Amino acid sequence: MAQPVVQTIHRDPALFWWILLPITVVMILTGILRHYAMTLLQSAPKKQSLPQIRQQRSLVRGFNLRQNANVLTPTSFQARKAYMVSSYQEGKFLADPESRGKPRPNPMSDPAAMEGMMGMMKGNMAMMIPQTLIMGWINAFFSGFVIMKLPFPLTPQFKSMLQSGVGTRDLDVRWVSSLSWYFLTLFGLQPVYNFILGSNNAANQMAQQMGQVNPGAGLMGPEQDPDKLFLSEAENLEVLQHQWILEGVEDRLLAKLAV
């Protein structure tokens, strides 16, 4: 059987010191500076009033009741369902009951919403400006260089990701260009930032934009009508088909033991 041809490229060892290492160091330092810049630009979070917190938590409570209804007995579920549905429909959990049924104000006129938009804009600027400058620096000085070879095989689908800026179709997919190394460090340095700055850092802006998986997150934004959200949640609870997880557990256990 014919052995596959091993592609060999004779590279200058100085590429490691003059291209790969500088790009890596610059990306790490940029992430650290971004963390401290975001720390300085962030304003102190505005404290919410007790009615607003109660309004948000009440909506999450209905969501959790639907998600975990099967662990409640039918009697307990029906009691909670009746209380939550009636409270939602009567607007007992609204932070401002007097505004019920009135049109929502323009979010652009809300100081809290404008402050949130300014914070988001600051974060985007702190992310985009350094990366634009670094990418221009790499394109100006290191464009077209092949700087390293990965020690493990890859499928051809990775060629466009690992060999950006290198117009050679026959090059082995394991070779990495300088521009591709920039993108790899951009998305792969989060463990380094966690080690240097701690897990709660602002260096990885991409991870922050994705946000955390929270069932209550995004349920009630400043532009949404809380009364409509409560009525929608009440309707979801009314149509929910409850099935207790321990229904007929004795018969199921005896049937399993009989086998």
C-alpha positions in Angstrom: 0.0 0.0 0.0 1.3 3.4 -1.0 2.1 5.7 1.9 0.6 9.2 1.9 2.9 12.0 0.9 4.0 14.1 3.8 4.0 17.8 2.9 7.1 19.5 4.3 7.7 23.3 4.3 11.0 24.7 5.4 10.2 27.7 7.5 12.5 30.2 9.1 12.6 29.6 12.8 12.5 33.3 13.4 8.8 33.3 12.3 8.0 32.1 15.8 9.8 35.0 17.5 8.8 37.7 15.1 5.2 36.7 14.1 3.5 34.0 16.2 4.8 35.2 19.6 4.1 39.0 19.0 0.6 38.3 17.9 -0.1 36.1 20.9 1.4 38.6 23.4 -0.5 41.6 21.8 -3.8 39.7 21.9 -3.3 38.8 25.6 -2.3 42.4 26.5 -5.3 43.8 24.5 -7.7 41.5 26.4 -6.2 42.6 29.7 -6.4 46.3 28.8 -10.0 45.8 27.6 -10.9 44.3 30.9 -9.7 47.3 32.8 -11.1 49.7 30.3 -14.6 48.1 30.7 -14.2 48.2 34.4 -13.6 52.0 34.3 -16.3 52.7 31.7 -19.0 50.7 33.5 -21.2 52.7 35.7 -22.7 51.5 39.0 -25.9 49.5 38.4 -29.0 51.4 39.3 -30.9 49.8 42.1 -34.4 48.6 41.3 -37.3 49.4 43.5 -39.1 46.7 45.5 -42.3 46.7 43.3 -40.1 46.3 40.1 -38.2 43.4 41.6 -41.5 41.8 42.7 -43.0 42.3 39.2 -40.0 40.6 37.5 -39.8 37.7 40.0 -43.5 37.1 39.8 -43.3 36.5 36.1 -40.3 34.1 36.6 -42.4 32.3 39.3 -45.1 31.5 36.7 -42.5 30.3 34.3 -40.9 28.0 36.9 -44.4 26.7 37.9 -45.0 25.5 34.3 -41.5 24.0 34.0 -41.7 22.1 37.3 -45.4 21.3 37.5 -44.9 17.5 37.2 -43.2 17.4 40.7 -46.2 18.9 42.4 -49.3 16.9 43.5 -52.5 17.8 41.6 -53.9 19.6 44.6 -50.8 21.7 45.1 -50.5 22.5 41.4 -54.2 23.6 41.2 -53.9 25.8 44.2 -50.8 27.5 42.8 -52.2 27.7 39.4 -55.5 29.4 40.6 -53.5 31.9 42.7 -51.1 32.8 39.9 -53.7 33.0 37.1 -56.0 35.3 39.2 -53.1 37.5 40.3 -51.9 37.8 36.7 -55.3 38.7 35.3 -56.0 41.2 38.1 -52.6 42.9 37.8 -51.7 42.3 41.5 -48.0 42.0 40.6 -47.7 45.1 38.5 -45.2 47.7 39.8 -47.4 50.5 38.5 -51.0 49.3 38.5 -52.3 52.8 37.5 -50.6 52.5 34.1 -52.4 49.3 33.2 -54.1 49.5 29.8 -52.2 52.7 28.9 -49.8 52.9 26.0 -46.2 52.3 26.9 -43.8 55.3 26.9 -41.1 55.7 24.3 -38.1 53.7 25.4 -35.8 56.4 24.0 -37.2 58.8 26.6 -36.4 56.5 29.5 -33.2 57.5 31.2 -32.6 53.9 32.4 -32.9 52.5 28.8 -30.6 55.2 27.4 -28.1 54.4 30.1 -28.2 50.7 29.1 -27.8 51.6 25.4 -24.8 53.8 26.2 -23.2 51.0 28.2 -23.7 48.6 25.3 -22.2 51.1 22.9 -19.2 51.5 25.1 -18.7 47.8 25.2 -18.9 47.5 21.5 -16.4 50.3 21.0 -14.0 48.8 23.4 -14.3 45.5 21.4 -14.2 46.8 17.8 -11.6 49.6 17.9 -8.7 47.4 19.3 -9.5 44.5 17.0 -9.7 46.7 13.9 -6.3 48.2 14.7 -4.7 44.8 15.4 -6.1 43.3 12.2 -4.8 46.2 10.2 -1.4 45.8 11.9 -1.3 42.1 11.0 -2.4 42.7 7.4 0.2 45.4 7.0 3.2 43.5 8.4 2.4 39.7 8.5 0.1 39.1 5.6 0.7 35.8 3.7 3.0 34.1 6.2 2.6 30.5 7.2 3.8 30.4 10.8 3.0 26.9 12.3 1.7 23.4 11.6 -0.9 21.8 13.9 0.2 18.3 15.2 -3.2 16.6 14.5 -5.0 15.9 11.3 -8.0 18.0 10.2 -10.7 17.8 7.5 -10.6 20.1 4.4 -13.5 22.1 5.8 -11.0 23.8 8.2 -8.8 25.1 5.3 -10.6 28.4 4.9 -10.5 29.0 8.6 -6.8 28.2 9.2 -5.3 29.6 6.0 -6.8 33.1 5.6 -4.7 35.3 3.5 -2.8 32.4 1.9 -3.9 31.7 -1.7 -2.5 28.2 -2.1 -5.1 25.4 -2.8 -2.7 22.5 -2.4 -1.3 23.4 1.0 -2.0 20.9 3.8 -4.9 22.0 6.0 -2.8 21.7 9.1 -0.7 24.7 8.2 -1.9 28.0 9.9 -1.4 31.5 8.5 -0.7 34.6 10.5 -4.2 36.0 10.0 -5.9 32.8 11.0 -3.7 32.7 14.2 -5.1 36.1 15.0 -8.7 34.8 14.8 -7.8 31.7 16.8 -6.4 33.7 19.6 -9.3 36.1 19.4 -11.8 33.4 20.3 -9.5 31.0 22.2 -7.8 33.0 24.9 -10.7 32.9 27.4 -8.9 30.3 29.6 -5.8 32.5 29.7 -8.0 35.5 30.7 -9.7 33.4 33.4 -6.2 32.4 34.8 -4.9 36.0 34.8 -8.0 38.0 35.6 -10.3 35.5 37.2 -13.5 34.0 35.9 -15.5 37.2 36.3 -13.6 39.3 33.7 -14.6 41.6 30.9 -11.8 40.6 28.5 -13.9 38.2 26.5 -16.5 40.5 25.0 -17.9 37.8 22.7 -18.7 35.6 25.7 -20.5 38.4 27.4 -22.6 39.2 24.4 -23.9 35.7 24.3 -25.0 36.0 27.9 -25.8 33.3 30.4 -28.5 30.7 30.0 -31.2 32.0 32.4 -34.8 31.1 31.9 -35.9 34.4 33.4 -33.5 36.5 31.3 -35.1 38.6 28.7 -38.7 37.9 29.8 -39.4 41.5 30.8 -37.4 44.2 29.0 -38.0 47.9 29.4 -39.9 48.1 26.0 -42.3 45.3 26.9 -45.7 45.7 28.5 -45.6 43.7 31.8 -49.4 43.5 31.8 -49.4 41.7 28.5 -46.7 39.4 29.7 -48.7 38.5 32.8 -51.8 37.8 30.7 -49.8 35.6 28.3 -48.4 33.7 31.2 -51.8 33.3 32.8 -53.1 31.8 29.5 -50.1 29.4 29.4 -50.9 28.2 32.9 -54.6 27.7 32.0 -53.9 25.5 29.0 -51.2 23.5 30.7 -52.0 19.8 31.0 -50.7 18.7 34.5 -49.3 15.2 34.9 -47.9 14.3 38.3 -44.7 12.4 38.1 -45.7 10.0 40.9 -49.1 9.2 39.4 -49.6 5.4 39.8 -46.1 4.9 41.1 -47.3 2.0 43.3 -48.7 0.1 40.4 -45.6 0.7 38.3 -43.3 -0.4 41.1 -45.3 -3.6 41.7 -45.3 -4.4 38.0 -41.6 -3.9 37.8 -41.0 -6.1 40.9 -43.3 -8.8 39.5 -41.1 -9.1 36.4 
